[in-house]
Amino acid sequence: MQSTAFTLPPSLPLRHTNPNRFNRSLNLLRLSAKSNDVASSSSSSFTRQSWSLSPSSSFKFRPQPLLSPPKSTSVPESAGQSAADSSSLLKTLQLGSLFGLWYLFNIYFNIYNKQVLKACHFPVTVTVVQFAVGTVLVSVMWALNLYKRPKITGAMLAAIFPLAVVHTLGNLFTNMSLGKVAVSFTHTIKAMEPFFSVILSAMFLGEMPTPWVVGSLLPIVGGVALASVTEASFNWAGFWSAMASNVTNQSRNVLSKKVMVKQEESLDNITLFSIITIMSFFLLAPAAIFMEGVKFTPAYLESGLNVRQVYTRSLLAALCFHAYQQVSYMILQRVSPVTHSVGNCVKRVVVIVSSVIIFKTAVSPLNAAGTAIALAGVFLYSRVKRIKSKPKAV
């Protein structure tokens, strides 16, 4: 305990003091100092124990760590909306890419196919080559499990056989027309597919067209007639081959509705097309050998022609043929048939314009007007069919 010195001033006189009184004062001072030490000690003890609480208290204190873990927060609605918009944009880009590939493969198929048919005037053999390449691609696709191989029964093959026949004839007639007339004219005539679709559906399915559908067929027929009259490369063989292609292709669609609706529900479009391609190859190969022989050899090609180039373009045409068919079915799985029909109309416009530019086809104003009228009629037909389908969806 620290001592304290007291100094008295000299001017004050000394008085006689009572010793008992002095001792009591000293005792009081000692008690005061001791009480101060106790208070100081008690205060220090309270300070050290201020973090401790009685066990009976319901509140339990836990010191916070220096770095607290992040708290889970709910995802705001704007983030969910952004993810949905991103997914929608991705699907739109995928669909746009498929449409672009569909048009691109179709353009190159028509270009390479026309060049081959100019050099090799054997449309049956050229068609067999296309089916043969498609058969190889399907076999590789199934062997490598790139696409699930279907389980095919005899009943399935019997139901698919009529479709394979009309599919084979449709592609054969198209190649026959391309070998005789300009690519643009063949596709102008093939714009009459809706006309034959309506007639065959009414005859075999009992689907009677509405006045709006009939009205949309008038510009199609009129436009094709005007384009045919003014076509510089017109000949009857090419014209009727294109017409026969329309009939057979639309017969395939009608048969798909009439025969395949209940019997082949387990087959998707790509698998069905793959099976039809293989069957078409085996159907047409004997006919090609019987009708044209083994003509696709250098000895039968025109002299001075680059044989390697013909073989290469034949292979490319066959690959593009199978590719655009596969992409077409992939698009059909993502959009409605009406949207697919509109896309097919636009595809025909793209093919016609590109073939005119590449082959420098002579086109008169009346011929261009006829083609435009026919294609406008096809677009109108697609719109009318779309309006008709609205009440069914409600």
Phi, psi and omega in degrees: 000130185288132179277154182233128179270134177251129179244128181260140179290143184289340184285342181276134180282148179278133179246157178285126183246151177280125183295327179294319178297323179294319179294322177297323178295319179295319178299319178297321178296318180296317178298321179296316179295320180295320178296327177294319178296319179297318179297320179295317179295319179296319178296319179295320179295321178294323180295319181289332184258013183291340178278350183265136177240154181294146180298335181285347181289138178283341179273131179242121183268134176232122180299139179283137176291163181295318180244106181278143179293150181295140179278141178288131180241147179287144180287125180292158181296329180296325178293319177296320178295322179295320178295320178295319179295321179295319178295319178296320179295320179296317178295322178295319179294321178297315180295319177297322178294321178296318177298319178298317178294322178301312180292318183295313179298323180292320178298311182291328176299313181294324180292305182295322181295318179295320179295321179292317182293334175291322182274328184236101185276054180227082186296329180294316180294319179298320179293322178297319178301319179296317177292326179294316178296319177297322178296318178297316180297318179295319180297317178295319180299318179285323182293321180273003179061031174288334174217140187299128178283129184281159173266110188257134177249169178297324178295323177296314180297322179295323180286326182280337186306313178299324177295320179295323180296310182289330176294318178297314181293322180299315179289325177296314179295325177296316179293325176296321178290318179296331178284344184255325185231177180292153179300319181297322181288320178301315181286335174294317178293322180291350174292349178277010179304319178301326179299312180287330177296317180295316182295312182292324178294323178290324184285317190252338181249351181071021179270101182278131182286152175280163176302327179295320179293317178299319179297325180287341179283338183298311178295332178295309181295317181295319180294318179295321178297316180295319179293325180291320181295324185261007182283128182288327183265018186295135166209154189292327180297314179293322180295309183289331176295318178294321177295318178296326176297320177299315183296314183290320180295319179286332173296324177298317179296319180293318179296325178299321179285322187278320188258324191264357187300312185258335187279331187233044180293336183280349181266125175278173186297319182293317178295318179298317178297322180297315179295318179297321179299315179295316180295323179295323178297313181290335176286319189268335183302312177297323180295323179294318179293321181289320185276320187240350183073189177274084187266343188275060179230159180303330182294332183264350179279162182296145181292146180080002182271145177284099185297319180299322179294321179295316179297317181297315182289330174296318178294317179296320178298318180294319178296317179294325178299311181290324182294315183289332175292317180295316180295324178300317179289327176296321177292319181297332177287342184256338183234172178284159177301328179293316177297321177296322179294320176296317177298324177294325177295316178296322178300320180295322177298315181298317180295317180297312182296315181295321180292324177296320181289315185288315182270000179052050181287134178287123182233120177277162178302319179293323178294316178297322179295318178297317178297317180296319180296316180297316180292325175296323176295322177296318178296318178297321177301317179297320179293320180294319178297326179291319178295323181293326184281350181297314180298332180289329182283337182286000000 
